[in-house]
Amino acid sequence: MPKIVGYARISTQDQNPALQIDALRASGAEVIFEDRASGAKADRQGLKKALAAVEPGDTLLVWKVDRLGRSLRQLIETLDGLHERGVYLRSVSDPIDTTTAVGRMAFQIVGTFAEFERTMIQERVRAGIAASRRAGNPHGRQSTMTPERTDHARQLIEGGQSWAEVARIMGVSKTSIVRAFKRHPAKERS
């Protein structure tokens, strides 16, 4: 008897998979596997288990197609793998049911638009960061190596401490100290 296996994925630890899981159950999923990881992360144990659980004639049910992968290539590879094994794919939110030719075509179209959307978001984020930097606003985590801490580290090294000892004392890596020395050059002493 063919079964319906559900797969849910949330992108961050702050999200709640309940919406996806409820929708999968309501659509007939008998067992549901889930991942709580970045979409870019290739090693998704929940997806591996879901793919291992489906057999010829079964259906893999997802809330949205983009839950299966973060690129069109990943989506198509997954679909091809399912098709080769005689497993169908159905989406709760997208008009995809690969038991039909139209469903397979819809899968490819939706996958193309999903990849396009992610690319546009990435480009907007990069443009926003670049504009912010041009306006003089720093991005990323602030360095713990302030000019004062950098001067202290420099004094310790000049006093005979090793780079490793100074890094340990300051609670940073040796590389952080090197970067701090470049960012905050030594003041000329009179």
C-alpha positions in Angstrom: 0.0 0.0 0.0 1.6 3.3 -1.1 2.3 5.7 1.8 2.7 9.5 2.2 5.9 10.6 3.9 6.1 14.2 5.0 9.2 16.4 5.1 9.4 19.8 6.9 12.3 22.2 7.1 12.7 25.5 8.9 15.7 27.7 8.2 16.5 29.0 11.7 16.3 27.8 15.3 13.9 30.7 16.0 11.2 29.4 13.6 8.5 26.9 14.6 7.8 24.0 12.2 4.2 23.6 13.6 2.6 25.3 10.6 4.3 22.9 8.1 3.8 19.8 10.2 0.0 20.6 10.7 -0.4 21.1 7.0 1.5 17.9 6.1 -0.7 15.9 8.6 -3.9 17.5 7.2 -2.7 16.5 3.7 -2.3 12.8 4.7 1.3 12.4 5.8 1.6 9.3 7.8 5.1 10.0 9.1 7.0 13.3 9.1 10.7 14.0 9.1 12.0 17.5 9.8 15.2 19.5 9.7 16.1 22.7 11.6 19.0 24.0 9.6 20.2 26.5 7.1 19.0 25.9 3.6 22.5 26.1 2.4 23.6 23.3 4.6 23.9 20.2 2.4 23.8 17.6 5.2 20.1 17.5 6.2 19.5 14.3 8.2 15.7 14.7 8.2 15.6 14.9 4.4 17.9 11.8 4.2 15.6 9.9 6.4 12.5 11.0 4.5 14.1 10.0 1.2 15.2 6.6 2.7 11.6 6.0 3.9 9.9 6.4 0.6 9.5 3.4 -1.8 8.2 3.0 -5.3 4.6 4.2 -5.5 5.0 6.3 -2.3 4.6 10.1 -2.2 7.0 12.6 -0.6 4.9 15.5 0.7 6.3 18.9 1.4 4.8 22.1 2.6 6.6 24.1 -0.2 8.9 22.9 -2.8 11.7 25.2 -1.7 12.0 23.1 1.5 13.8 20.4 -0.6 16.7 22.6 -1.6 18.1 26.0 -2.0 19.0 25.9 -5.7 17.2 24.8 -8.8 19.9 22.2 -9.3 19.2 20.6 -5.9 15.5 20.6 -6.5 15.8 19.0 -10.0 18.3 16.4 -8.7 15.9 15.5 -5.9 13.0 15.3 -8.3 15.0 13.2 -10.7 16.1 10.8 -7.9 12.5 10.4 -6.8 11.3 9.9 -10.3 14.0 7.2 -11.0 12.8 5.4 -7.8 9.2 5.6 -8.8 8.4 8.0 -5.9 6.0 11.0 -6.4 6.3 14.5 -5.0 3.4 16.6 -3.8 3.4 20.1 -2.3 0.8 21.4 0.0 1.3 25.1 -0.9 2.5 24.9 -4.6 0.5 23.4 -7.5 2.8 20.4 -7.8 1.9 16.8 -8.0 4.5 14.8 -10.0 2.1 12.0 -10.7 1.2 14.1 -13.8 3.3 15.7 -16.6 1.8 19.1 -15.8 2.8 18.6 -12.2 6.4 17.9 -13.2 6.5 21.0 -15.4 5.0 23.1 -12.6 7.7 21.8 -10.3 10.4 23.1 -12.6 8.7 26.4 -13.1 8.2 27.0 -9.3 11.8 25.9 -8.7 13.1 28.4 -11.2 11.1 31.3 -9.6 12.2 30.2 -6.1 15.9 30.3 -7.2 15.3 33.7 -8.8 13.7 35.1 -5.7 16.7 33.9 -3.5 19.2 35.4 -5.9 17.3 38.7 -5.8 17.2 38.7 -2.0 21.0 38.0 -1.9 21.7 40.9 -4.4 19.5 43.3 -2.4 21.3 42.4 0.9 24.7 42.8 -0.7 23.7 46.2 -2.2 22.3 47.3 1.1 25.5 46.4 3.0 27.6 48.1 0.3 25.5 51.3 0.6 25.7 51.2 4.3 29.5 50.8 4.2 29.8 53.7 1.8 27.8 55.8 4.3 30.4 54.9 6.9 28.4 52.3 8.9 30.5 49.2 9.7 29.0 45.8 9.3 29.7 42.6 11.1 30.7 41.9 14.6 32.6 44.7 16.3 36.2 43.8 17.1 37.0 43.3 20.8 40.4 44.7 20.0 39.8 48.4 20.7 42.8 50.8 20.2 43.4 50.6 24.0 43.4 46.8 24.1 45.6 46.8 21.0 48.1 49.1 22.7 48.0 46.8 25.8 48.7 43.7 23.6 51.6 45.6 21.9 53.1 46.4 25.3 52.8 42.8 26.4 54.6 41.6 23.2 57.3 44.3 23.5 57.7 43.2 27.1 58.6 39.7 26.1 55.3 37.8 26.1 54.8 35.4 23.2 52.0 36.0 20.7 50.2 32.9 21.9 50.4 34.1 25.5 49.1 37.6 24.6 46.3 36.0 22.5 45.3 33.9 25.5 45.4 36.8 27.9 43.4 39.0 25.5 40.9 36.2 24.8 41.4 36.4 21.0 43.3 34.6 18.3 46.8 35.5 17.2 45.2 36.5 13.9 42.9 39.0 15.7 46.0 40.6 17.2 47.7 40.9 13.9 44.6 42.5 12.3 44.3 44.8 15.3 47.9 45.9 14.9 47.2 46.8 11.2 43.9 48.6 12.1 45.5 50.5 15.0 49.1 51.2 14.2 51.5 52.0 17.0 51.6 55.6 18.2 54.9 57.4 17.8 56.6 57.8 21.2 58.4 61.0 21.9 
